[in-house]
Amino acid sequence: MSLRAPTAQIQRIPELIGHIGIYLDLASLYACIQVSRLWHDVLLPALYYSLNDSECGWSSICSNLMPGKKRYYANKNGWTEDFIRGVIHKNGSHIRHLTVRWAVFNNAAAAASSNNSCTNIQSLQVFRVNRAWRLLEQTCFTTYKDRHHATWDKVEPLLSPMFADQFKPVIHTQHYWSQQNWITFQRFWMLVHNNRQTLQRLRLDASIGQMHALTEGFYDMLASCPNLTRLENGYQPLDLQHLLDKMPQLRHLIDHFTFLNKGVLERPMPQIRTMILKGHLPTRSFFLLLKYLPNLDQLFIGWNITDYSEKPGPILEGTRISLRGLHITCNSSDHAKADSFIAASVVPWLPNLRELTLSSLGPSTAAAIPIHCHQFESFTQLPIPSSIHSSDQMETKPNTISVLLENCPNLKVINAIHHILHVDYLLNTPRPTWICSNSLETLRCQIRGISRLSDPEETYTYREALVHIMIDEPLSPEEEHALQVFKTGRDQQHLIYAQLSQLTKLRTLDVGMEFRRLDAGYGRNQPYYKVGRKRYINYGQPLTDTLEFSLESGLDQLKTLKELEVFGFEGCNRKIGEDELKWMAKTWPRLREMRGLQAGDLVYLERDIPTERLLRFMRRLRPGVVHQRCPPQPIY
């Protein structure tokens, strides 16, 4: 039997083809459905399973449908509203996740749902990214000039009897915008209504057309979705108590507004597991949320603490709080007061707390966590400045995170790059014992205070001292000082590597980030310097008192980190060469990301030729390793 026959038979197995299609991206799926009719029929549902109108050319098609001269190109290529409506109607039964930024997509999906085509949506999200991608940019009229002569007679203002009384949109001063909003508004809610039995996730946005007030019809519409467990509100302020009364099935709520309409909760709501409130929250409202959401697992709030007089005892007395993650993503005007308040009035009431996010960890809060939260696992610093340059470095008390390292046996994550472990602490006698050494997986902080010579001192003074020792000549005071600093620095680094080598479960070790002064290229007094005829901006130098990560300094002690996947040293005054890279490539088999060799992208930044050579060398050794700066971490 030939080898081609089994291959041909395998290619005709629909189950195998469909399983492979799960792992393909959209471009690959589109190519596969053109192979044969069988592949087309099997893989078409996977292609339309998740539809985003800003991907795969849809954004270009929709932008060409906007009023104006671009419509000529749309008509020339057959990209009309009828084309989009036809595609959605034909394949709407396959759509499970729909993301909308263009009104033409909203209108097409609503029309398809009215014809029993697009009625199996599980996730519906509406976004308003910027003015170029507004949901309302698609007008109801055929040409740009028609908008000045629009009347309500051109389109039917009432698409369904359900909008007769309860749903009343905001009327704009411009008549054509009012009509446009009203039509788009109705079509969106028709889409929600026709998918109410399958809808599990819904994101609302003000660009669908706001109401004068959220009437009972709005809450009834959401309540009619029995499987809707996740709601993201970027629409209008909600009456939280009324919403939860109407939606006992809701598990996750995200609210974008700076206040909750009609205040706070009045009675227990046990259904909520995750709540994200992106606006500021009064202190009393925060305590009431803890009281009336007994099963809340994760709470994200932009809590700007201003009222330190509010006491939790009268509110939380006798309350069983199961919260495991508290994420406060707002800087306080007084860090010392906020630290004391959180330590005395918040942490003691959260015995099950495992994850904490703050803009900075204060010493009082760090001391309170091991006492009250015995299962604590993760501390994250957010939001963080974009650089560790001295002009951007956040003021934090050194060695604060050491309290967690020494007293939290279940600690897994320390993600706090603006917090510093000072060498004096690490070299204390007796040596600090990190009881989390068998559990810690992420350590992201700065290690500072190491005795290091500057490059000129090491190149000239230190080497001259070595020459004078070899020929038995007396040393100058500068040379003796250079020898002492160099020896002290090497001894310090050997001991620090020995401490880090105990973290055998570590997967991420990152001791640096962007070190340049990012705003140096702006303004009138830019710090320029010249190299030949070219002019560059001085953004700053790497931090001098950091680890050098050379084999001579003791890097090979980190051979115990067999599970290391991410290694970051950006901003450190490193001495990494080809030998060190060979050692890393061989010793850390799971390494997949390095932070520190990637090229800079600032204007008038001088090329770092030696680093570029090291980057090329490492890519030859380990092609699969990604070289990039630490990705920005979402606040929510």
Solvent accessible surface area in square Angstrom, and as a share of the most:
residue,aa,sasa,rsa
1,M,202,0.90
2,S,70,0.45
3,L,161,0.80
4,R,200,0.73
5,A,36,0.28
6,P,53,0.33
7,T,69,0.40
8,A,36,0.28
9,Q,104,0.46
10,I,87,0.44
11,Q,89,0.39
12,R,147,0.54
13,I,73,0.37
14,P,57,0.36
15,E,131,0.59
16,L,69,0.34
17,I,8,0.04
18,G,25,0.24
19,H,100,0.45
20,I,88,0.44
21,G,2,0.02
22,I,124,0.63
23,Y,158,0.60
24,L,54,0.27
25,D,91,0.47
26,L,52,0.26
27,A,78,0.61
28,S,41,0.26
29,L,7,0.03
30,Y,129,0.49
31,A,58,0.45
32,C,24,0.15
33,I,16,0.08
34,Q,118,0.53
35,V,93,0.53
36,S,48,0.31
37,R,191,0.70
38,L,60,0.30
39,W,54,0.19
40,H,62,0.28
41,D,82,0.43
42,V,37,0.21
43,L,3,0.02
44,L,25,0.12
45,P,50,0.32
46,A,33,0.25
47,L,23,0.12
48,Y,28,0.11
49,Y,101,0.38
50,S,58,0.38
51,L,11,0.06
52,N,32,0.17
53,D,0,0.00
54,S,29,0.19
55,E,77,0.35
56,C,89,0.53
57,G,42,0.40
58,W,28,0.10
59,S,21,0.14
60,S,59,0.38
61,I,21,0.11
62,C,1,0.00
63,S,28,0.18
64,N,22,0.11
65,L,0,0.00
66,M,63,0.28
67,P,28,0.17
68,G,38,0.37
69,K,175,0.74
70,K,107,0.45
71,R,38,0.14
72,Y,138,0.52
73,Y,118,0.45
74,A,0,0.00
75,N,84,0.43
76,K,145,0.61
77,N,81,0.42
78,G,38,0.36
79,W,69,0.24
80,T,42,0.24
81,E,37,0.17
82,D,98,0.51
83,F,80,0.33
84,I,0,0.00
85,R,95,0.35
86,G,39,0.37
87,V,25,0.14
88,I,1,0.00
89,H,88,0.39
90,K,154,0.65
91,N,9,0.05
92,G,0,0.00
93,S,50,0.32
94,H,49,0.22
95,I,0,0.00
96,R,59,0.22
97,H,60,0.27
98,L,2,0.01
99,T,17,0.10
100,V,1,0.00
101,R,34,0.12
102,W,2,0.01
103,A,0,0.00
104,V,4,0.02
105,F,0,0.00
106,N,0,0.00
107,N,22,0.11
108,A,1,0.01
109,A,1,0.01
110,A,2,0.01
111,A,41,0.32
112,A,2,0.01
113,S,3,0.02
114,S,59,0.38
115,N,93,0.48
116,N,131,0.67
117,S,13,0.08
118,C,0,0.00
119,T,38,0.22
120,N,51,0.26
121,I,1,0.00
122,Q,54,0.24
123,S,8,0.05
124,L,1,0.01
125,Q,33,0.15
126,V,0,0.00
127,F,50,0.21
128,R,104,0.38
129,V,77,0.44
130,N,80,0.41
131,R,189,0.69
132,A,67,0.52
133,W,77,0.27
134,R,39,0.14
135,L,0,0.00
136,L,6,0.03
137,E,17,0.08
138,Q,11,0.05
139,T,23,0.13
140,C,42,0.25
141,F,11,0.05
142,T,96,0.56
143,T,70,0.40
144,Y,110,0.42
145,K,157,0.66
146,D,39,0.20
147,R,62,0.23
148,H,120,0.54
149,H,137,0.61
150,A,12,0.09
151,T,64,0.37
152,W,72,0.25
153,D,134,0.69
154,K,107,0.45
155,V,41,0.23
156,E,106,0.48
157,P,49,0.31
158,L,73,0.37
159,L,59,0.29
160,S,18,0.12
161,P,119,0.75
162,M,60,0.27
163,F,2,0.01
164,A,56,0.43
165,D,104,0.54
166,Q,79,0.35
167,F,8,0.03
168,K,117,0.50
169,P,14,0.09
170,V,52,0.30
171,I,105,0.53
172,H,81,0.36
173,T,145,0.84
174,Q,94,0.42
175,H,84,0.38
176,Y,26,0.10
177,W,55,0.19
178,S,3,0.02
179,Q,1,0.00
180,Q,1,0.00
181,N,8,0.04
182,W,23,0.08
183,I,2,0.01
184,T,3,0.02
185,F,0,0.00
186,Q,0,0.00
187,R,72,0.26
188,F,1,0.00
189,W,0,0.00
190,M,33,0.15
191,L,0,0.00
192,V,0,0.00
193,H,53,0.24
194,N,44,0.22
195,N,2,0.01
196,R,73,0.27
197,Q,112,0.50
198,T,41,0.24
199,L,0,0.00
200,Q,83,0.37
201,R,89,0.32
202,L,0,0.00
203,R,24,0.09
204,L,0,0.00
205,D,14,0.07
206,A,30,0.23
207,S,1,0.01
208,I,0,0.00
209,G,4,0.04
210,Q,65,0.29
211,M,4,0.02
212,H,122,0.55
213,A,62,0.48
214,L,29,0.15
215,T,45,0.26
216,E,77,0.34
217,G,8,0.08
218,F,0,0.00
219,Y,9,0.03
220,D,63,0.32
221,M,14,0.06
222,L,0,0.00
223,A,35,0.27
224,S,43,0.28
225,C,0,0.00
226,P,69,0.43
227,N,68,0.35
228,L,0,0.00
229,T,50,0.29
230,R,63,0.23
231,L,0,0.00
232,E,21,0.09
233,N,0,0.00
234,G,14,0.13
235,Y,0,0.00
236,Q,18,0.08
237,P,32,0.20
238,L,3,0.01
239,D,22,0.12
240,L,2,0.01
241,Q,15,0.07
242,H,54,0.24
243,L,0,0.00
244,L,2,0.01
245,D,56,0.29
246,K,57,0.24
247,M,0,0.00
248,P,89,0.56
249,Q,30,0.13
250,L,0,0.00
251,R,80,0.29
252,H,54,0.24
253,L,1,0.01
254,I,10,0.05
255,D,2,0.01
256,H,57,0.26
257,F,51,0.21
258,T,93,0.54
259,F,117,0.49
260,L,22,0.11
261,N,56,0.29
262,K,159,0.67
263,G,40,0.38
264,V,36,0.21
265,L,3,0.02
266,E,122,0.55
267,R,104,0.38
268,P,79,0.49
269,M,18,0.08
270,P,71,0.45
271,Q,18,0.08
272,I,0,0.00
273,R,87,0.32
274,T,22,0.13
275,M,0,0.00
276,I,12,0.06
277,L,6,0.03
278,K,65,0.27
279,G,4,0.04
280,H,100,0.44
281,L,12,0.06
282,P,87,0.55
283,T,5,0.03
284,R,125,0.46
285,S,12,0.07
286,F,0,0.00
287,F,0,0.00
288,L,22,0.11
289,L,0,0.00
290,L,3,0.02
291,K,62,0.26
292,Y,38,0.14
293,L,3,0.02
294,P,30,0.19
295,N,49,0.25
296,L,3,0.02
297,D,39,0.20
298,Q,29,0.13
299,L,0,0.00
300,F,36,0.15
301,I,0,0.00
302,G,3,0.03
303,W,3,0.01
304,N,48,0.25
305,I,5,0.02
306,T,104,0.60
307,D,57,0.29
308,Y,59,0.22
309,S,85,0.55
310,E,37,0.16
311,K,124,0.52
312,P,10,0.06
313,G,23,0.22
314,P,118,0.74
315,I,13,0.07
316,L,0,0.00
317,E,128,0.57
318,G,80,0.77
319,T,34,0.20
320,R,162,0.59
321,I,10,0.05
322,S,25,0.16
323,L,1,0.01
324,R,98,0.36
325,G,0,0.00
326,L,1,0.01
327,H,15,0.07
328,I,5,0.03
329,T,14,0.08
330,C,28,0.17
331,N,74,0.38
332,S,15,0.10
333,S,111,0.72
334,D,52,0.27
335,H,95,0.42
336,A,74,0.58
337,K,116,0.49
338,A,9,0.07
339,D,16,0.08
340,S,59,0.38
341,F,13,0.05
342,I,11,0.05
343,A,14,0.11
344,A,74,0.57
345,S,10,0.06
346,V,1,0.00
347,V,1,0.01
348,P,46,0.29
349,W,62,0.22
350,L,1,0.00
351,P,72,0.45
352,N,65,0.33
353,L,1,0.00
354,R,75,0.28
355,E,63,0.28
356,L,2,0.01
357,T,8,0.04
358,L,9,0.04
359,S,10,0.06
360,S,23,0.15
361,L,4,0.02
362,G,13,0.12
363,P,60,0.38
364,S,45,0.29
365,T,1,0.01
366,A,0,0.00
367,A,49,0.38
368,A,10,0.08
369,I,0,0.00
370,P,24,0.15
371,I,114,0.58
372,H,63,0.28
373,C,1,0.01
374,H,122,0.55
375,Q,84,0.38
376,F,2,0.01
377,E,36,0.16
378,S,18,0.12
379,F,0,0.00
380,T,23,0.13
381,Q,3,0.01
382,L,15,0.08
383,P,38,0.24
384,I,48,0.25
385,P,36,0.22
386,S,70,0.45
387,S,0,0.00
388,I,4,0.02
389,H,38,0.17
390,S,99,0.64
391,S,66,0.43
392,D,49,0.25
393,Q,42,0.19
394,M,29,0.13
395,E,167,0.75
396,T,25,0.14
397,K,126,0.53
398,P,67,0.42
399,N,39,0.20
400,T,7,0.04
401,I,0,0.00
402,S,8,0.05
403,V,45,0.26
404,L,0,0.00
405,L,0,0.00
406,E,56,0.25
407,N,71,0.36
408,C,4,0.02
409,P,72,0.45
410,N,52,0.27
411,L,0,0.00
412,K,79,0.34
413,V,39,0.22
414,I,0,0.00
415,N,24,0.12
416,A,0,0.00
417,I,1,0.00
418,H,0,0.00
419,H,1,0.00
420,I,27,0.14
421,L,0,0.00
422,H,56,0.25
423,V,1,0.01
424,D,92,0.48
425,Y,22,0.08
426,L,6,0.03
427,L,41,0.20
428,N,73,0.37
429,T,125,0.73
430,P,118,0.74
431,R,106,0.39
432,P,17,0.10
433,T,93,0.54
434,W,6,0.02
435,I,82,0.42
436,C,0,0.00
437,S,20,0.13
438,N,116,0.59
439,S,25,0.16
440,L,0,0.00
441,E,58,0.26
442,T,26,0.15
443,L,0,0.00
444,R,9,0.03
445,C,0,0.00
446,Q,2,0.01
447,I,4,0.02
448,R,47,0.17
449,G,22,0.21
450,I,4,0.02
451,S,36,0.23
452,R,36,0.13
453,L,10,0.05
454,S,48,0.31
455,D,79,0.41
456,P,85,0.53
457,E,71,0.32
458,E,37,0.17
459,T,56,0.32
460,Y,139,0.53
461,T,32,0.18
462,Y,30,0.11
463,R,143,0.52
464,E,88,0.40
465,A,0,0.00
466,L,70,0.35
467,V,79,0.45
468,H,48,0.21
469,I,93,0.47
470,M,162,0.72
471,I,97,0.49
472,D,132,0.68
473,E,84,0.38
474,P,123,0.77
475,L,45,0.22
476,S,44,0.28
477,P,104,0.66
478,E,113,0.51
479,E,9,0.04
480,E,98,0.44
481,H,113,0.51
482,A,3,0.02
483,L,39,0.20
484,Q,111,0.50
485,V,26,0.15
486,F,39,0.16
487,K,125,0.53
488,T,42,0.25
489,G,2,0.02
490,R,42,0.15
491,D,66,0.34
492,Q,21,0.10
493,Q,1,0.01
494,H,75,0.34
495,L,68,0.34
496,I,1,0.00
497,Y,0,0.00
498,A,38,0.30
499,Q,9,0.04
500,L,1,0.01
501,S,20,0.13
502,Q,93,0.41
503,L,0,0.00
504,T,57,0.33
505,K,89,0.38
506,L,0,0.00
507,R,104,0.38
508,T,20,0.12
509,L,0,0.00
510,D,0,0.00
511,V,6,0.03
512,G,2,0.02
513,M,18,0.08
514,E,9,0.04
515,F,23,0.09
516,R,36,0.13
517,R,107,0.39
518,L,52,0.26
519,D,80,0.41
520,A,7,0.05
521,G,10,0.10
522,Y,166,0.63
523,G,57,0.55
524,R,237,0.87
525,N,150,0.77
526,Q,44,0.20
527,P,57,0.36
528,Y,74,0.28
529,Y,80,0.31
530,K,144,0.61
531,V,75,0.43
532,G,71,0.69
533,R,238,0.87
534,K,136,0.58
535,R,117,0.43
536,Y,36,0.14
537,I,3,0.02
538,N,69,0.35
539,Y,8,0.03
540,G,23,0.22
541,Q,133,0.59
542,P,46,0.29
543,L,29,0.14
544,T,88,0.51
545,D,37,0.19
546,T,4,0.02
547,L,2,0.01
548,E,8,0.04
549,F,0,0.00
550,S,7,0.04
551,L,55,0.27
552,E,127,0.57
553,S,0,0.00
554,G,1,0.01
555,L,0,0.00
556,D,65,0.34
557,Q,52,0.23
558,L,0,0.00
559,K,117,0.50
560,T,56,0.33
561,L,0,0.00
562,K,110,0.46
563,E,43,0.19
564,L,0,0.00
565,E,35,0.16
566,V,4,0.02
567,F,0,0.00
568,G,0,0.00
569,F,0,0.00
570,E,12,0.05
571,G,5,0.05
572,C,7,0.04
573,N,25,0.13
574,R,59,0.21
575,K,73,0.31
576,I,9,0.05
577,G,22,0.22
578,E,87,0.39
579,D,92,0.48
580,E,16,0.07
581,L,0,0.00
582,K,103,0.43
583,W,42,0.15
584,M,0,0.00
585,A,18,0.14
586,K,177,0.75
587,T,16,0.09
588,W,0,0.00
589,P,87,0.54
590,R,134,0.49
591,L,5,0.02
592,R,124,0.45
593,E,12,0.05
594,M,0,0.00
595,R,24,0.09
596,G,11,0.11
597,L,1,0.01
598,Q,29,0.13
599,A,74,0.57
600,G,31,0.30
601,D,119,0.62
602,L,44,0.22
603,V,89,0.51
604,Y,126,0.48
605,L,49,0.24
606,E,67,0.30
607,R,164,0.60
608,D,73,0.38
609,I,63,0.32
610,P,86,0.54
611,T,13,0.08
612,E,37,0.17
613,R,147,0.54
614,L,22,0.11
615,L,17,0.08
616,R,121,0.44
617,F,23,0.10
618,M,0,0.00
619,R,123,0.45
620,R,165,0.60
621,L,65,0.32
622,R,45,0.17
623,P,112,0.70
624,G,65,0.63
625,V,7,0.04
626,V,77,0.44
627,H,20,0.09
628,Q,65,0.29
629,R,66,0.24
630,C,25,0.15
631,P,64,0.40
632,P,130,0.82
633,Q,52,0.23
634,P,106,0.67
635,I,65,0.33
636,Y,79,0.30
